[in-house]
Structure formats: C-alpha cells, structure tokens
Amino acid sequence: MHVLTRSFLLFLTLWLTLELAVRFIFVSTMEGRFDYGYHPTAGFQEVDGKVNLKRTGGRRFFPQSFQKERPKDVYRVMVVGDSVARGTSVNESYTGYLQKELLAAGIKAECLNLGLPGFGARRKDLVVQQVLKYQPSLVILHVGTTNEYEDEREWGKKESFNSPHPKNWLMRSLAMRQVYGIKTEKVDGQLLPQEVRAIGSAQDAMTEQIASKDPEKQRQWTQFVEATTRESIKRLQDAGIPTLIVTQVNFEISDQQVTLDDRSISTWSGDLASDKVLLLPMKSVFTPDQARTLFMDSAHVLPEGHRLIAKSLASLLKEKGWLPQPLQK
C-alpha cells in the first residue's frame, strides 16, 4: 500500500511538473492547437512590436515577419486566402510577384502571404479579423467555394474536442494535450504504416466527394460563402481598408474542350465592387489555352500563373489610382 502511495505521489509530482513546464515554457506552441484553425490569434506571434507568422494552431503560414505598427512610408498588402493564393512559396505566389512589381515601380511595398491550405470562408474571415489590427494599406481576399467541407469538418473537430463532455475533461490539462498531439502527429501521422494512413485519407476523400456531389449541400455551401464573404468585406470597409477580391476559377477539360468555371461566384460577387472594393476574377486573367499549361490541377496554378495574376493585380491597382506615388530617387 505504501509502495502504491509513493508511486502515485511520484507520478503526480512528475505530472504536475510537466503541466507547469507546458504552461509556462511551451504555451506558445500550444496556442490554438486543438481549435483546428478557429483560434482567433493562432499563428500570429507578437513580440516586442514585431509580428511573426508561425505554423501553429491549424494555420500553416509561411514564416514571415513584419512590424505591428506599419511604417508610414510602407504600402502594406496582406493577402488572405486558401492554398491557391498561398502557392508553393512566398516568392512564387502572386503575393511575392506583386511585391516585385510594386518595388520595380518605385513603391516601398510590403506584401504578406496569409494563404492557408484548406481554409474556407469561415476560417478566412477569422484571419481577416486579425489582419485588421495590423494597419494594412490593402487587403486582397481570395474567394473560392471548394474548401467548405474542410471548414465544416474542422469546426466539428474543434467543437467536439472543446466540449464539456466528460470524455474531454482530461484534455483540460495542457500536458495531456501535448501527449495527445504527439500521438496524433508523430505516431498516427508518421509511424503508422503508409497503408493504414492511406485508408484514413481515402475515407475522408470519399466523404468529401459524396458531399460535393450533393446539390443541396453545394447550395448551402455556396450561400454560406457568399454571406461570409459579405461579412468580411463589411468588416474591412467599416475599418476603412481598401479591398481587392480575387475570385477563384476552376480548370476543367472534357472532350479536349477547356472550361474555366468560377462555381457561380460571378453571380453575386459583382455587386460587391465599389469605390473601395475592386474585383479581379481569375477567369479574366487566363485564356483557355494558357490554362492548359498554367494549372497544375483543377484549382492550383503554377508559379507562372501566379506571376500573371500579380501583373493583373498591379495593372488594376494602377488603373484605379490605388497605388501611392513612387519614391523619389
């Protein structure tokens, strides 16, 4: 009995030590970890007046840094979007190419890529809300309709994990969450045989495919994207921030015929345009022949495609007189 008591006390002491270590040493890496992209500030690390974009809390930002207070002479562009806007790197995304275009025109520009894989309208709106704090000169919002399944799925995970159900009581411990995270990311995600992981991925893909073929589900998602996008635009306009909307187009080929389909976004996005909101449909950037070589799949474009989008963005901003005067040499 005494041995059990001593063993229990030793275990309890070690666990409390681990809990304190996680709470005070590793807390920054835990922020939003089990909110699956729905934590309001996950990925935005503010230190000594500087903001570092981090891969954490379900937000796989490309690592970037900027001053929280925008310097007065800097034209700060913040791009909020999904994996299409994100691209394969900052430099080879339309964010990076736009910065090169603006710098070449003599404009002291700072373009930041906040594209996040799998993010739909709801999670992008949360990023927009955080972006409002950083005094952007322009926000580019990339709008599409293909990630609502992911948003819905991750919202379900977040609600389940953070519910008051007794099964989740142990997860109030950050140490237990760290152990759980190691299990899911290292053991389930890396050490399980590829065949086992492939089964899970295939099941998830099948569920998404079934949902995407459901007309009623598609209608609900389309309506939700429209409503949430309008909310995002209103937030930006209420804050007085000029906004440019890039609308996604999907590349489809059938019987050697190329179709560029915006999934009905054009039916409602046009009336968002105003003297403070510009619209650039990706459909207007590419010809069908260009799309054959510039799309890597149905939605994502190669770096050359990003470069063309950036040129169109720069031309539109210049045409509308939205760019600041070039710096005097």
ChimeraX attribute file (.defattr): number of C-alpha atoms within 10 A of each C-alpha:
attribute: neighborCount
match mode: 1-to-1
recipient: residues
	/A:1	6
	/A:2	7
	/A:3	8
	/A:4	9
	/A:5	10
	/A:6	11
	/A:7	12
	/A:8	12
	/A:9	12
	/A:10	12
	/A:11	12
	/A:12	12
	/A:13	12
	/A:14	12
	/A:15	15
	/A:16	14
	/A:17	13
	/A:18	15
	/A:19	19
	/A:20	16
	/A:21	14
	/A:22	20
	/A:23	15
	/A:24	9
	/A:25	10
	/A:26	15
	/A:27	12
	/A:28	16
	/A:29	16
	/A:30	18
	/A:31	19
	/A:32	20
	/A:33	21
	/A:34	21
	/A:35	22
	/A:36	22
	/A:37	28
	/A:38	24
	/A:39	19
	/A:40	18
	/A:41	18
	/A:42	26
	/A:43	27
	/A:44	22
	/A:45	15
	/A:46	15
	/A:47	10
	/A:48	7
	/A:49	9
	/A:50	14
	/A:51	18
	/A:52	18
	/A:53	22
	/A:54	18
	/A:55	16
	/A:56	20
	/A:57	23
	/A:58	21
	/A:59	28
	/A:60	20
	/A:61	20
	/A:62	20
	/A:63	13
	/A:64	13
	/A:65	15
	/A:66	17
	/A:67	14
	/A:68	16
	/A:69	13
	/A:70	15
	/A:71	10
	/A:72	7
	/A:73	11
	/A:74	15
	/A:75	21
	/A:76	22
	/A:77	22
	/A:78	25
	/A:79	27
	/A:80	25
	/A:81	28
	/A:82	24
	/A:83	18
	/A:84	22
	/A:85	27
	/A:86	27
	/A:87	23
	/A:88	15
	/A:89	13
	/A:90	21
	/A:91	17
	/A:92	18
	/A:93	25
	/A:94	29
	/A:95	31
	/A:96	21
	/A:97	24
	/A:98	26
	/A:99	23
	/A:100	20
	/A:101	19
	/A:102	22
	/A:103	15
	/A:104	12
	/A:105	14
	/A:106	15
	/A:107	20
	/A:108	18
	/A:109	22
	/A:110	21
	/A:111	25
	/A:112	22
	/A:113	26
	/A:114	28
	/A:115	28
	/A:116	25
	/A:117	18
	/A:118	21
	/A:119	26
	/A:120	25
	/A:121	27
	/A:122	22
	/A:123	26
	/A:124	27
	/A:125	24
	/A:126	16
	/A:127	27
	/A:128	23
	/A:129	14
	/A:130	14
	/A:131	19
	/A:132	16
	/A:133	11
	/A:134	15
	/A:135	19
	/A:136	23
	/A:137	20
	/A:138	22
	/A:139	25
	/A:140	26
	/A:141	26
	/A:142	25
	/A:143	26
	/A:144	27
	/A:145	22
	/A:146	22
	/A:147	19
	/A:148	25
	/A:149	21
	/A:150	16
	/A:151	21
	/A:152	15
	/A:153	13
	/A:154	21
	/A:155	18
	/A:156	13
	/A:157	15
	/A:158	19
	/A:159	14
	/A:160	15
	/A:161	17
	/A:162	14
	/A:163	12
	/A:164	11
	/A:165	9
	/A:166	8
	/A:167	10
	/A:168	13
	/A:169	12
	/A:170	11
	/A:171	17
	/A:172	11
	/A:173	16
	/A:174	19
	/A:175	22
	/A:176	16
	/A:177	18
	/A:178	19
	/A:179	12
	/A:180	14
	/A:181	16
	/A:182	13
	/A:183	14
	/A:184	13
	/A:185	12
	/A:186	12
	/A:187	13
	/A:188	14
	/A:189	14
	/A:190	12
	/A:191	12
	/A:192	11
	/A:193	11
	/A:194	10
	/A:195	9
	/A:196	11
	/A:197	14
	/A:198	11
	/A:199	11
	/A:200	11
	/A:201	12
	/A:202	11
	/A:203	11
	/A:204	13
	/A:205	12
	/A:206	12
	/A:207	12
	/A:208	16
	/A:209	12
	/A:210	11
	/A:211	14
	/A:212	16
	/A:213	10
	/A:214	10
	/A:215	10
	/A:216	11
	/A:217	15
	/A:218	18
	/A:219	11
	/A:220	11
	/A:221	21
	/A:222	19
	/A:223	14
	/A:224	17
	/A:225	22
	/A:226	18
	/A:227	13
	/A:228	18
	/A:229	23
	/A:230	16
	/A:231	15
	/A:232	21
	/A:233	22
	/A:234	14
	/A:235	16
	/A:236	21
	/A:237	14
	/A:238	9
	/A:239	12
	/A:240	14
	/A:241	19
	/A:242	20
	/A:243	25
	/A:244	22
	/A:245	22
	/A:246	23
	/A:247	21
	/A:248	25
	/A:249	26
	/A:250	20
	/A:251	22
	/A:252	18
	/A:253	12
	/A:254	7
	/A:255	5
	/A:256	7
	/A:257	9
	/A:258	15
	/A:259	17
	/A:260	20
	/A:261	17
	/A:262	19
	/A:263	16
	/A:264	12
	/A:265	19
	/A:266	15
	/A:267	9
	/A:268	11
	/A:269	18
	/A:270	13
	/A:271	10
	/A:272	15
	/A:273	14
	/A:274	11
	/A:275	8
	/A:276	15
	/A:277	19
	/A:278	20
	/A:279	20
	/A:280	20
	/A:281	20
	/A:282	20
	/A:283	20
	/A:284	12
	/A:285	18
	/A:286	18
	/A:287	12
	/A:288	17
	/A:289	10
	/A:290	11
	/A:291	23
	/A:292	16
	/A:293	12
	/A:294	19
	/A:295	19
	/A:296	14
	/A:297	13
	/A:298	14
	/A:299	17
	/A:300	21
	/A:301	23
	/A:302	18
	/A:303	20
	/A:304	16
	/A:305	23
	/A:306	25
	/A:307	22
	/A:308	18
	/A:309	25
	/A:310	23
	/A:311	19
	/A:312	18
	/A:313	24
	/A:314	19
	/A:315	13
	/A:316	17
	/A:317	15
	/A:318	13
	/A:319	10
	/A:320	10
	/A:321	10
	/A:322	15
	/A:323	17
	/A:324	17
	/A:325	11
	/A:326	13
	/A:327	11
	/A:328	6
	/A:329	4
